[in-house]
Amino acid sequence: GTRVSYGATWTTPVDSILAVVNMGYGDGLSRQLSNRGSFFHKGREVPIRGRVCMDRCIIDVTGLPDVVAGDEVTFFGDDGLIRKDASDIADLYGTIDYEIYCGINERVPRMRVD
């Protein structure tokens, strides 16, 4: 297999398709989500693989035939098919949802939805 990210904390078990997400701990994505957290792509969970880096993280999109470069993924919120709340993420590392909200910094665009 291929070792992934800094420290090689995860190795692909088989031929895998990995994608780079332009979000890391510099944006508020906790390093505690390394090899534990996930994003969503069109209603399907895609796990974070390896360590969360400052500006990026790696997700495993193996088995998702409709993934193309430039696709959006959802960290929390609603992707139209599935909803994941900040409290779901907070539960992964024993904190509260407000810490998740406050951790997302100004580098991440906001969109107001009425």
Sequence and secondary structure as in RCSB ss.txt:
>XXXX:A:sequence
GTRVSYGATWTTPVDSILAVVNMGYGDGLSRQLSNRGSFFHKGREVPIRGRVCMDRCIIDVTGLPDVVAGDEVTF
FGDDGLIRKDASDIADLYGTIDYEIYCGINERVPRMRVD
>XXXX:A:secstr
  EETGGG EE SSS  EEEES  GGGT  GGGTTT EEEETTEEEEEES   SS EEEE TT TT  TT   BS
SEE SS EE HHHHHHHTT  HHHHHHHS TTS      
